Amino acid sequence: MDSAAQTAVCSESGVPVGTKTGSRILGISAFYHDSAAALVVDGEIVAAAQEERFTRKKHDAGYPEHAVRYCLEEAGLSAKDLDCVAFYEKPLTKFDRLVETYVAHAPKGLRSFRQAVPVWLREKVHARAEIEKRLPGFEGEMIFPEHHESHAASAFFPSPFERAAIVTVDGVGEWATTTIGVGNGNRLRLLKEVRFPHSLGLLYSAFTYYTGFKVNSGEYKVMGLAPYGRPVYKDLILEKLIRLRDDGSFWMDMKYFDYCVGLTMTNKAFAKLFGGPPRKAESEVTQREMDLAASVQAVVEDAMFRLVRHTKELTGEENLCLAGGVALNCVANGKILRQGIFKEIFVQPAAGDAGGSLGAALIGWHHYLDRPRAVAADGRDSQRGSLLGPAYGDEEIRAFATKQGAVCHVCKDDEDLCERTSALIAEGKVIGWVQGRMEFGPRALGARSILADPRRADTQKRLNLKIKFRESFRPFAPIVLEERVADYFDLDRPSPYMLLVAPVKESRRIPLSKEDAGKFGLDLLNVPKSDVPAVTHVDHSARIQTVDAGRNPLLHRLLRTFDRQHGCGVLVNTSFNVRGEPIVCTPEDAYRCFMFTHMDVLVMGRQIFLKEEQPEMPGAKEYLALFPLD
């Protein structure tokens, strides 16, 4: 790895670190993908949200106007009240990398260059001017930490650790694609980096593209597909595409990739190596794609193990913080944890670029303003369950229902709500669940969720094909009472952000019959694998979210009610959206999604909406006819 000194965090006006007063810092990430805003007031994370949730444009990359407005309104502030705005990366340095890369490959890539540069010159290079224009009245300082510094800060500063090692891994920031750092108190330093074009994130994205999924959004599909395959291409990948070193660094042979200057991730040499052209989007997924997914997953896990082991040797720290898009690979996270290299691991729930807004704001507080950092005595992180988005009260929900002409039943209290909802789930109903503040990050954590009974063998298929309208192989995650997690899974600690995969306990698994023993690939999809089959993946794993009364008291109460009524402390939890759309935000978003799917029940606040009682919504009946239940 190349050495990388910490970049000083100071304003472009030259104000030294730690000399300013103030307490209201807005963090912004924008102009690539998953733009977002976050607000830190007096060191506390007050609000954070992705722009896509408001515009309904998935992975919205524009200036996060709606997210910024929400953050300010949540705190009762205006732009003139802000002391500092922190942008999550250095646009000019990133532009330098773009130009230098094109020059190095010229004249190849001219078409891509002509498409990319006007966008950069119009919007991205002038981030400062764009932000100032969108924040009339703002007179504070503006700072620009490095991309991976923002990632590192987003993981370390909210973590429950006074000191820790930090690893960030993604596609690319300015130049860095991977960094090792260390945090102590209110300071963090980046010690080493791997630089573009060598990138674990872009390697994974290349296989995402080649297997027919969308880059920057389909990587989790590759992770979910991997257990259906065998890593038969792993050795070929390690021989031809990437060389892994013991110090955690790696080198990639760029003759197989097109992402430096082209319009695609891979090229003809890549296709020749793996026996044919990329799979066409929406075409049948074959065993080749499953094996490719398994192979690249195995390679990235190997690379992460080496990186984490070297980080331990380099820093000597007991705890590890992870961020960057690759940190959302919860399969790798779970295996890193089980290797016992570090005592504890904290992964930023919004590990991708959206989380950079939060990291940038926290850098503003701790580095730029030199303010102290307090670690909670109870050992919990300071991200408040990542429930940092807008909430809608019962009066707002009922007002919406009246305006919509929707029919709802009002529960008298939380106990009544949980009793009724638990009974409906046990009847096999699929529940849309909208409660409290929306989640920050890509995972639905029980605020904007779809819930179902994990014991039913048909739940996974029904949810995928009739509710989510997505690929049948996609697994679903369990939410489980924190106090009962060890009864169901081989996990001995909380996992509140759904960022760890662990095996289902052996005692709960169902042995394969003689008929099923020889099956592999998608033939195993409908074979029951445990007594909670809807949340047990084909390899007997599960992406676990533990629920405790502190972070999410209402969801914890619902789980306890279901456990008391039906002897099961687990529910299916998936994001409240359909394929291609962001997670719902408002009551309007939720009701429309409810009516345009085969969902049975919508629970918003203390209001329960039953599908059969709702008036017809224009277009819904015709749309649902395309996805018949039988």
Summary of the structure (lengths in Angstrom):
residues: 630
radius of gyration: 23.9
end to end distance: 55.8
largest distance: 72.1
contacts: 2275
relative contact order: 0.12
helix: 39%
strand: 19%
